[in-house]
Amino acid sequence: MAQFMHLLGSRFASFASEADLEDLAVAPNEVRDAEAPAVSAANMTIEGEVFEVLSGYGLAHVRTTRGTVVGLNRKTPGIAFDQLREGQRVRCEVASKFNRVLRAQLIA
């Protein structure tokens, strides 16, 4: 962390604690707020089937009808992760850039 603070320079380092900088490190596909980013024209809605749930890691993988694979995690809005099971169908709002899932819901 000290290396990161050094890269930022002494001005910023004097205002930021290590805890603040740790909050900046967000894993891919992780949404930190309760709400996902706003839906835009650059996003798309896709459907797929859950083919793998890794409960211990808080990850689930969905194979879409287009053949691509997207990931869900415990913080994905719209999904109660503990209720996900292999074989369930989900609808996902995905950012077209990087195929990042913004929100998801189970399809009955």
N, CA, C and O atoms as a GROMACS GRO file, in nm:
protein
  432
    1MET      N    1   0.082  -0.118   0.000
    1MET     CA    2   0.000   0.000   0.000
    1MET      C    3   0.087   0.126   0.000
    1MET      O    4   0.050   0.227  -0.059
    2ALA      N    5   0.201   0.118   0.065
    2ALA     CA    6   0.291   0.232   0.070
    2ALA      C    7   0.340   0.268  -0.070
    2ALA      O    8   0.359   0.386  -0.102
    3GLN      N    9   0.360   0.166  -0.155
    3GLN     CA   10   0.403   0.192  -0.292
    3GLN      C   11   0.295   0.268  -0.366
    3GLN      O   12   0.325   0.360  -0.443
    4PHE      N   13   0.170   0.231  -0.344
    4PHE     CA   14   0.058   0.297  -0.409
    4PHE      C   15   0.051   0.443  -0.366
    4PHE      O   16   0.028   0.532  -0.449
    5MET      N   17   0.070   0.469  -0.238
    5MET     CA   18   0.066   0.605  -0.187
    5MET      C   19   0.181   0.687  -0.246
    5MET      O   20   0.166   0.806  -0.273
    6HIS      N   21   0.295   0.622  -0.264
    6HIS     CA   22   0.409   0.691  -0.323
    6HIS      C   23   0.377   0.733  -0.467
    6HIS      O   24   0.412   0.843  -0.508
    7LEU      N   25   0.312   0.646  -0.542
    7LEU     CA   26   0.275   0.677  -0.680
    7LEU      C   27   0.176   0.794  -0.687
    7LEU      O   28   0.179   0.871  -0.783
    8LEU      N   29   0.091   0.807  -0.587
    8LEU     CA   30  -0.007   0.915  -0.587
    8LEU      C   31   0.055   1.050  -0.554
    8LEU      O   32  -0.001   1.154  -0.588
    9GLY      N   33   0.167   1.047  -0.490
    9GLY     CA   34   0.234   1.171  -0.454
    9GLY      C   35   0.200   1.214  -0.313
    9GLY      O   36   0.101   1.168  -0.256
   10SER      N   37   0.281   1.299  -0.259
   10SER     CA   38   0.266   1.338  -0.119
   10SER      C   39   0.142   1.421  -0.094
   10SER      O   40   0.088   1.416   0.017
   11ARG      N   41   0.094   1.498  -0.192
   11ARG     CA   42  -0.026   1.579  -0.170
   11ARG      C   43  -0.146   1.493  -0.136
   11ARG      O   44  -0.214   1.516  -0.036
   12PHE      N   45  -0.172   1.393  -0.219
   12PHE     CA   46  -0.288   1.308  -0.195
   12PHE      C   47  -0.266   1.220  -0.073
   12PHE      O   48  -0.359   1.198   0.005
   13ALA      N   49  -0.146   1.171  -0.056
   13ALA     CA   50  -0.116   1.080   0.054
   13ALA      C   51  -0.143   1.146   0.188
   13ALA      O   52  -0.178   1.077   0.284
   14SER      N   53  -0.128   1.277   0.197
   14SER     CA   54  -0.153   1.343   0.325
   14SER      C   55  -0.302   1.347   0.359
   14SER      O   56  -0.337   1.362   0.476
   15PHE      N   57  -0.387   1.334   0.260
   15PHE     CA   58  -0.532   1.338   0.283
   15PHE      C   59  -0.595   1.200   0.292
   15PHE      O   60  -0.705   1.186   0.344
   16ALA      N   61  -0.528   1.098   0.242
   16ALA     CA   62  -0.588   0.965   0.235
   16ALA      C   63  -0.518   0.870   0.331
   16ALA      O   64  -0.396   0.864   0.337
   17SER      N   65  -0.600   0.796   0.404
   17SER     CA   66  -0.544   0.691   0.489
   17SER      C   67  -0.537   0.563   0.407
   17SER      O   68  -0.592   0.556   0.297
   18GLU      N   69  -0.470   0.462   0.461
   18GLU     CA   70  -0.464   0.334   0.389
   18GLU      C   71  -0.602   0.274   0.374
   18GLU      O   72  -0.631   0.211   0.272
   19ALA      N   73  -0.690   0.293   0.472
   19ALA     CA   74  -0.827   0.240   0.462
   19ALA      C   75  -0.901   0.305   0.347
   19ALA      O   76  -0.976   0.238   0.277
   20ASP      N   77  -0.881   0.436   0.326
   20ASP     CA   78  -0.945   0.504   0.214
   20ASP      C   79  -0.898   0.447   0.082
   20ASP      O   80  -0.977   0.428  -0.010
   21LEU      N   81  -0.768   0.421   0.072
   21LEU     CA   82  -0.714   0.367  -0.053
   21LEU      C   83  -0.760   0.225  -0.078
   21LEU      O   84  -0.778   0.186  -0.193
   22GLU      N   85  -0.780   0.147   0.028
   22GLU     CA   86  -0.831   0.011   0.010
   22GLU      C   87  -0.970   0.014  -0.048
   22GLU      O   88  -1.008  -0.077  -0.123
   23ASP      N   89  -1.050   0.116  -0.014
   23ASP     CA   90  -1.185   0.129  -0.068
   23ASP      C   91  -1.183   0.156  -0.217
   23ASP      O   92  -1.282   0.129  -0.286
   24LEU      N   93  -1.071   0.208  -0.269
   24LEU     CA   94  -1.060   0.234  -0.412
   24LEU      C   95  -1.040   0.106  -0.491
   24LEU      O   96  -1.072   0.101  -0.610
   25ALA      N   97  -0.989   0.003  -0.427
   25ALA     CA   98  -0.962  -0.123  -0.496
   25ALA      C   99  -1.091  -0.203  -0.503
   25ALA      O  100  -1.132  -0.264  -0.404
   26VAL      N  101  -1.155  -0.203  -0.618
   26VAL     CA  102  -1.282  -0.272  -0.638
   26VAL      C  103  -1.260  -0.381  -0.742
   26VAL      O  104  -1.204  -0.355  -0.849
   27ALA      N  105  -1.303  -0.500  -0.711
   27ALA     CA  106  -1.287  -0.612  -0.804
   27ALA      C  107  -1.374  -0.589  -0.928
   27ALA      O  108  -1.476  -0.521  -0.920
   28PRO      N  109  -1.334  -0.645  -1.043
   28PRO     CA  110  -1.418  -0.636  -1.162
   28PRO      C  111  -1.556  -0.694  -1.135
   28PRO      O  112  -1.570  -0.792  -1.061
   29ASN      N  113  -1.657  -0.635  -1.194
   29ASN     CA  114  -1.797  -0.677  -1.180
   29ASN      C  115  -1.855  -0.648  -1.043
   29ASN      O  116  -1.971  -0.682  -1.018
   30GLU      N  117  -1.781  -0.587  -0.955
   30GLU     CA  118  -1.833  -0.562  -0.822
   30GLU      C  119  -1.896  -0.424  -0.818
   30GLU      O  120  -1.832  -0.325  -0.857
   31VAL      N  121  -2.019  -0.415  -0.772
   31VAL     CA  122  -2.088  -0.288  -0.757
   31VAL      C  123  -2.092  -0.259  -0.608
   31VAL      O  124  -2.148  -0.338  -0.532
   32ARG      N  125  -2.035  -0.148  -0.566
   32ARG     CA  126  -2.025  -0.119  -0.425
   32ARG      C  127  -2.151  -0.053  -0.371
   32ARG      O  128  -2.183  -0.070  -0.254
   33ASP      N  129  -2.224   0.020  -0.452
   33ASP     CA  130  -2.344   0.087  -0.406
   33ASP      C  131  -2.461  -0.010  -0.406
   33ASP      O  132  -2.456  -0.116  -0.469
   34ALA      N  133  -2.566   0.027  -0.333
   34ALA     CA  134  -2.686  -0.057  -0.328
   34ALA      C  135  -2.752  -0.061  -0.465
   34ALA      O  136  -2.816  -0.160  -0.500
   35GLU      N  137  -2.737   0.045  -0.543
   35GLU     CA  138  -2.798   0.049  -0.675
   35GLU      C  139  -2.689   0.034  -0.780
   35GLU      O  140  -2.576   0.079  -0.762
   36ALA      N  141  -2.724  -0.030  -0.889
   36ALA     CA  142  -2.630  -0.046  -0.999
   36ALA      C  143  -2.625   0.083  -1.080
   36ALA      O  144  -2.711   0.169  -1.064
   37PRO      N  145  -2.525   0.098  -1.165
   37PRO     CA  146  -2.518   0.216  -1.251
   37PRO      C  147  -2.643   0.227  -1.339
   37PRO      O  148  -2.710   0.128  -1.366
   38ALA      N  149  -2.672   0.346  -1.381
   38ALA     CA  150  -2.792   0.372  -1.460
   38ALA      C  151  -2.787   0.296  -1.592
   38ALA      O  152  -2.680   0.274  -1.649
   39VAL      N  153  -2.903   0.256  -1.639
   39VAL     CA  154  -2.914   0.186  -1.767
   39VAL      C  155  -2.900   0.289  -1.879
   39VAL      O  156  -2.960   0.396  -1.872
   40SER      N  157  -2.822   0.256  -1.980
   40SER     CA  158  -2.806   0.347  -2.093
   40SER      C  159  -2.825   0.269  -2.223
   40SER      O  160  -2.843   0.147  -2.222
   41ALA      N  161  -2.822   0.340  -2.331
   41ALA     CA  162  -2.840   0.276  -2.462
   41ALA      C  163  -2.724   0.182  -2.493
   41ALA      O  164  -2.738   0.092  -2.576
   42ALA      N  165  -2.610   0.201  -2.428
   42ALA     CA  166  -2.494   0.116  -2.453
   42ALA      C  167  -2.506  -0.018  -2.381
   42ALA      O  168  -2.423  -0.107  -2.402
   43ASN      N  169  -2.607  -0.034  -2.296
   43ASN     CA  170  -2.627  -0.159  -2.224
   43ASN      C  171  -2.722  -0.250  -2.302
   43ASN      O  172  -2.798  -0.204  -2.387
   44MET      N  173  -2.716  -0.378  -2.270
   44MET     CA  174  -2.806  -0.473  -2.335
   44MET      C  175  -2.863  -0.568  -2.231
   44MET      O  176  -2.803  -0.591  -2.126
   45THR      N  177  -2.979  -0.623  -2.262
   45THR     CA  178  -3.042  -0.722  -2.175
   45THR      C  179  -3.022  -0.858  -2.239
   45THR      O  180  -3.053  -0.878  -2.356
   46ILE      N  181  -2.970  -0.951  -2.160
   46ILE     CA  182  -2.947  -1.086  -2.210
   46ILE      C  183  -3.008  -1.186  -2.113
   46ILE      O  184  -3.029  -1.156  -1.996
   47GLU      N  185  -3.036  -1.305  -2.163
   47GLU     CA  186  -3.085  -1.413  -2.079
   47GLU      C  187  -2.988  -1.529  -2.088
   47GLU      O  188  -2.918  -1.547  -2.187
   48GLY      N  189  -2.986  -1.606  -1.981
   48GLY     CA  190  -2.897  -1.721  -1.979
   48GLY      C  191  -2.931  -1.816  -1.867
   48GLY      O  192  -3.026  -1.795  -1.792
   49GLU      N  193  -2.850  -1.921  -1.856
   49GLU     CA  194  -2.870  -2.025  -1.755
   49GLU      C  195  -2.748  -2.033  -1.664
   49GLU      O  196  -2.633  -2.032  -1.710
   50VAL      N  197  -2.774  -2.040  -1.535
   50VAL     CA  198  -2.666  -2.055  -1.438
   50VAL      C  199  -2.609  -2.196  -1.456
   50VAL      O  200  -2.681  -2.294  -1.444
   51PHE      N  201  -2.479  -2.205  -1.484
   51PHE     CA  202  -2.419  -2.337  -1.501
   51PHE      C  203  -2.318  -2.370  -1.391
   51PHE      O  204  -2.272  -2.484  -1.382
   52GLU      N  205  -2.285  -2.271  -1.308
   52GLU     CA  206  -2.189  -2.297  -1.202
   52GLU      C  207  -2.213  -2.197  -1.088
   52GLU      O  208  -2.221  -2.076  -1.111
   53VAL      N  209  -2.223  -2.248  -0.966
   53VAL     CA  210  -2.235  -2.163  -0.847
   53VAL      C  211  -2.121  -2.201  -0.753
   53VAL      O  212  -2.111  -2.315  -0.709
   54LEU      N  213  -2.036  -2.104  -0.724
   54LEU     CA  214  -1.923  -2.124  -0.633
   54LEU      C  215  -1.954  -2.047  -0.505
   54LEU      O  216  -1.906  -1.935  -0.485
   55SER      N  217  -2.035  -2.108  -0.419
   55SER     CA  218  -2.084  -2.040  -0.298
   55SER      C  219  -1.971  -1.991  -0.210
   55SER      O  220  -1.978  -1.880  -0.155
   56GLY      N  221  -1.868  -2.070  -0.195
   56GLY     CA  222  -1.756  -2.032  -0.110
   56GLY      C  223  -1.684  -1.906  -0.156
   56GLY      O  224  -1.625  -1.835  -0.075
   57TYR      N  225  -1.690  -1.879  -0.285
   57TYR     CA  226  -1.626  -1.761  -0.341
   57TYR      C  227  -1.725  -1.649  -0.370
   57TYR      O  228  -1.686  -1.537  -0.404
   58GLY      N  229  -1.854  -1.679  -0.357
   58GLY     CA  230  -1.955  -1.578  -0.386
   58GLY      C  231  -1.967  -1.547  -0.533
   58GLY      O  232  -1.999  -1.434  -0.570
   59LEU      N  233  -1.943  -1.646  -0.618
   59LEU     CA  234  -1.948  -1.628  -0.764
   59LEU      C  235  -2.043  -1.726  -0.828
   59LEU      O  236  -2.059  -1.839  -0.781
   60ALA      N  237  -2.106  -1.684  -0.935
   60ALA     CA  238  -2.188  -1.773  -1.017
   60ALA      C  239  -2.162  -1.736  -1.163
   60ALA      O  240  -2.142  -1.619  -1.195
   61HIS      N  241  -2.164  -1.836  -1.250
   61HIS     CA  242  -2.141  -1.812  -1.391
   61HIS      C  243  -2.266  -1.847  -1.469
   61HIS      O  244  -2.334  -1.946  -1.442
   62VAL      N  245  -2.295  -1.762  -1.567
   62VAL     CA  246  -2.415  -1.775  -1.650
   62VAL      C  247  -2.372  -1.785  -1.795
   62VAL      O  248  -2.295  -1.702  -1.844
   63ARG      N  249  -2.423  -1.888  -1.865
   63ARG     CA  250  -2.400  -1.900  -2.009
   63ARG      C  251  -2.521  -1.838  -2.077
   63ARG      O  252  -2.634  -1.883  -2.058
   64THR      N  253  -2.496  -1.736  -2.157
   64THR     CA  254  -2.606  -1.664  -2.220
   64THR      C  255  -2.654  -1.736  -2.345
   64THR      O  256  -2.590  -1.829  -2.394
   65THR      N  257  -2.769  -1.692  -2.395
   65THR     CA  258  -2.823  -1.752  -2.517
   65THR      C  259  -2.734  -1.722  -2.637
   65THR      O  260  -2.744  -1.788  -2.740
   66ARG      N  261  -2.646  -1.623  -2.625
   66ARG     CA  262  -2.550  -1.590  -2.730
   66ARG      C  263  -2.423  -1.673  -2.721
   66ARG      O  264  -2.338  -1.667  -2.810
   67GLY      N  265  -2.410  -1.751  -2.614
   67GLY     CA  266  -2.293  -1.836  -2.597
   67GLY      C  267  -2.182  -1.777  -2.513
   67GLY      O  268  -2.083  -1.844  -2.486
   68THR      N  269  -2.196  -1.652  -2.472
   68THR     CA  270  -2.094  -1.590  -2.387
   68THR      C  271  -2.119  -1.627  -2.241
   68THR      O  272  -2.228  -1.672  -2.205
   69VAL      N  273  -2.019  -1.607  -2.159
   69VAL     CA  274  -2.030  -1.635  -2.016
   69VAL      C  275  -2.013  -1.504  -1.940
   69VAL      O  276  -1.918  -1.429  -1.965
   70VAL      N  277  -2.105  -1.479  -1.848
   70VAL     CA  278  -2.095  -1.362  -1.761
   70VAL      C  279  -2.096  -1.409  -1.617
   70VAL      O  280  -2.143  -1.519  -1.587
   71GLY      N  281  -2.046  -1.327  -1.528
   71GLY     CA  282  -2.038  -1.365  -1.388
   71GLY      C  283  -2.128  -1.280  -1.300
   71GLY      O  284  -2.147  -1.161  -1.325
   72LEU      N  285  -2.182  -1.343  -1.198
   72LEU     CA  286  -2.259  -1.276  -1.094
   72LEU      C  287  -2.182  -1.293  -0.964
   72LEU      O  288  -2.108  -1.390  -0.948
   73ASN      N  289  -2.201  -1.201  -0.872
   73ASN     CA  290  -2.141  -1.217  -0.740
   73ASN      C  291  -2.241  -1.178  -0.633
   73ASN      O  292  -2.354  -1.138  -0.663
   74ARG      N  293  -2.200  -1.189  -0.509
   74ARG     CA  294  -2.291  -1.161  -0.397
   74ARG      C  295  -2.346  -1.019  -0.399
   74ARG      O  296  -2.454  -0.994  -0.345
   75LYS      N  297  -2.276  -0.927  -0.461
   75LYS     CA  298  -2.318  -0.788  -0.461
   75LYS      C  299  -2.392  -0.746  -0.588
   75LYS      O  300  -2.422  -0.629  -0.606
   76THR      N  301  -2.420  -0.841  -0.677
   76THR     CA  302  -2.494  -0.808  -0.798
   76THR      C  303  -2.636  -0.769  -0.760
   76THR      O  304  -2.708  -0.850  -0.701
   77PRO      N  305  -2.679  -0.647  -0.793
   77PRO     CA  306  -2.814  -0.603  -0.758
   77PRO      C  307  -2.921  -0.687  -0.826
   77PRO      O  308  -2.903  -0.731  -0.940
   78GLY      N  309  -3.031  -0.710  -0.757
   78GLY     CA  310  -3.146  -0.779  -0.813
   78GLY      C  311  -3.148  -0.929  -0.789
   78GLY      O  312  -3.251  -0.993  -0.811
   79ILE      N  313  -3.038  -0.986  -0.743
   79ILE     CA  314  -3.028  -1.131  -0.722
   79ILE      C  315  -2.998  -1.159  -0.576
   79ILE      O  316  -2.909  -1.098  -0.517
   80ALA      N  317  -3.074  -1.251  -0.518
   80ALA     CA  318  -3.040  -1.303  -0.385
   80ALA      C  319  -2.943  -1.418  -0.410
   80ALA      O  320  -2.986  -1.529  -0.442
   81PHE      N  321  -2.814  -1.393  -0.396
   81PHE     CA  322  -2.713  -1.490  -0.436
   81PHE      C  323  -2.733  -1.626  -0.372
   81PHE      O  324  -2.713  -1.729  -0.437
   82ASP      N  325  -2.772  -1.629  -0.246
   82ASP     CA  326  -2.789  -1.756  -0.175
   82ASP      C  327  -2.901  -1.843  -0.233
   82ASP      O  328  -2.908  -1.962  -0.203
   83GLN      N  329  -2.987  -1.785  -0.315
   83GLN     CA  330  -3.096  -1.860  -0.376
   83GLN      C  331  -3.062  -1.909  -0.517
   83GLN      O  332  -3.143  -1.979  -0.579
   84LEU      N  333  -2.944  -1.874  -0.569
   84LEU     CA  334  -2.906  -1.918  -0.704
   84LEU      C  335  -2.871  -2.066  -0.705
   84LEU      O  336  -2.802  -2.116  -0.616
   85ARG      N  337  -2.920  -2.135  -0.806
   85ARG     CA  338  -2.891  -2.278  -0.824
   85ARG      C  339  -2.858  -2.302  -0.971
   85ARG      O  340  -2.904  -2.230  -1.059
   86GLU      N  341  -2.778  -2.404  -0.995
   86GLU     CA  342  -2.746  -2.442  -1.133
   86GLU      C  343  -2.875  -2.478  -1.206
   86GLU      O  344  -2.964  -2.541  -1.149
   87GLY      N  345  -2.883  -2.437  -1.331
   87GLY     CA  346  -3.000  -2.466  -1.413
   87GLY      C  347  -3.105  -2.356  -1.412
   87GLY      O  348  -3.195  -2.357  -1.496
   88GLN      N  349  -3.097  -2.259  -1.320
   88GLN     CA  350  -3.194  -2.150  -1.317
   88GLN      C  351  -3.168  -2.055  -1.433
   88GLN      O  352  -3.055  -2.038  -1.478
   89ARG      N  353  -3.276  -1.993  -1.480
   89ARG     CA  354  -3.266  -1.894  -1.586
   89ARG      C  355  -3.263  -1.755  -1.525
   89ARG      O  356  -3.335  -1.726  -1.429
   90VAL      N  357  -3.178  -1.670  -1.579
   90VAL     CA  358  -3.167  -1.533  -1.530
   90VAL      C  359  -3.168  -1.435  -1.647
   90VAL      O  360  -3.128  -1.468  -1.759
   91ARG      N  361  -3.213  -1.315  -1.619
   91ARG     CA  362  -3.208  -1.204  -1.714
   91ARG      C  363  -3.109  -1.103  -1.656
   91ARG      O  364  -3.120  -1.066  -1.539
   92CYS      N  365  -3.014  -1.060  -1.737
   92CYS     CA  366  -2.909  -0.970  -1.690
   92CYS      C  367  -2.904  -0.843  -1.774
   92CYS      O  368  -2.916  -0.848  -1.896
   93GLU      N  369  -2.887  -0.732  -1.707
   93GLU     CA  370  -2.859  -0.605  -1.774
   93GLU      C  371  -2.707  -0.594  -1.777
   93GLU      O  372  -2.643  -0.590  -1.672
   94VAL      N  373  -2.650  -0.591  -1.896
   94VAL     CA  374  -2.505  -0.600  -1.912
   94VAL      C  375  -2.453  -0.477  -1.985
   94VAL      O  376  -2.508  -0.435  -2.087
   95ALA      N  377  -2.346  -0.419  -1.932
   95ALA     CA  378  -2.278  -0.310  -2.002
   95ALA      C  379  -2.209  -0.370  -2.123
   95ALA      O  380  -2.135  -0.467  -2.111
   96SER      N  381  -2.233  -0.312  -2.240
   96SER     CA  382  -2.175  -0.370  -2.361
   96SER      C  383  -2.023  -0.365  -2.358
   96SER      O  384  -1.956  -0.449  -2.419
   97LYS      N  385  -1.968  -0.268  -2.287
   97LYS     CA  386  -1.823  -0.263  -2.271
   97LYS      C  387  -1.784  -0.355  -2.157
   97LYS      O  388  -1.832  -0.337  -2.045
   98PHE      N  389  -1.700  -0.450  -2.180
   98PHE     CA  390  -1.646  -0.546  -2.083
   98PHE      C  391  -1.747  -0.653  -2.038
   98PHE      O  392  -1.713  -0.734  -1.952
   99ASN      N  393  -1.867  -0.657  -2.091
   99ASN     CA  394  -1.970  -0.755  -2.049
   99ASN      C  395  -1.989  -0.757  -1.898
   99ASN      O  396  -2.000  -0.865  -1.839
  100ARG      N  397  -1.994  -0.644  -1.835
  100ARG     CA  398  -2.012  -0.632  -1.690
  100ARG      C  399  -2.160  -0.636  -1.656
  100ARG      O  400  -2.238  -0.558  -1.711
  101VAL      N  401  -2.200  -0.726  -1.566
  101VAL     CA  402  -2.340  -0.737  -1.526
  101VAL      C  403  -2.371  -0.622  -1.429
  101VAL      O  404  -2.308  -0.609  -1.325
  102LEU      N  405  -2.469  -0.541  -1.466
  102LEU     CA  406  -2.510  -0.427  -1.384
  102LEU      C  407  -2.619  -0.465  -1.285
  102LEU      O  408  -2.620  -0.417  -1.172
  103ARG      N  409  -2.710  -0.551  -1.329
  103ARG     CA  410  -2.816  -0.604  -1.243
  103ARG      C  411  -2.870  -0.730  -1.306
  103ARG      O  412  -2.853  -0.753  -1.426
  104ALA      N  413  -2.933  -0.812  -1.225
  104ALA     CA  414  -2.986  -0.939  -1.275
  104ALA      C  415  -3.113  -0.975  -1.200
  104ALA      O  416  -3.139  -0.926  -1.090
  105GLN      N  417  -3.192  -1.063  -1.261
  105GLN     CA  418  -3.313  -1.112  -1.195
  105GLN      C  419  -3.342  -1.255  -1.241
  105GLN      O  420  -3.310  -1.293  -1.353
  106LEU      N  421  -3.402  -1.332  -1.152
  106LEU     CA  422  -3.442  -1.468  -1.186
  106LEU      C  423  -3.562  -1.463  -1.278
  106LEU      O  424  -3.649  -1.377  -1.262
  107ILE      N  425  -3.568  -1.555  -1.373
  107ILE     CA  426  -3.683  -1.568  -1.462
  107ILE      C  427  -3.763  -1.687  -1.413
  107ILE      O  428  -3.711  -1.798  -1.400
  108ALA      N  429  -3.890  -1.664  -1.387
  108ALA     CA  430  -3.975  -1.772  -1.333
  108ALA      C  431  -4.005  -1.879  -1.436
  108ALA      O  432  -4.075  -1.975  -1.406
   0.00000   0.00000   0.00000
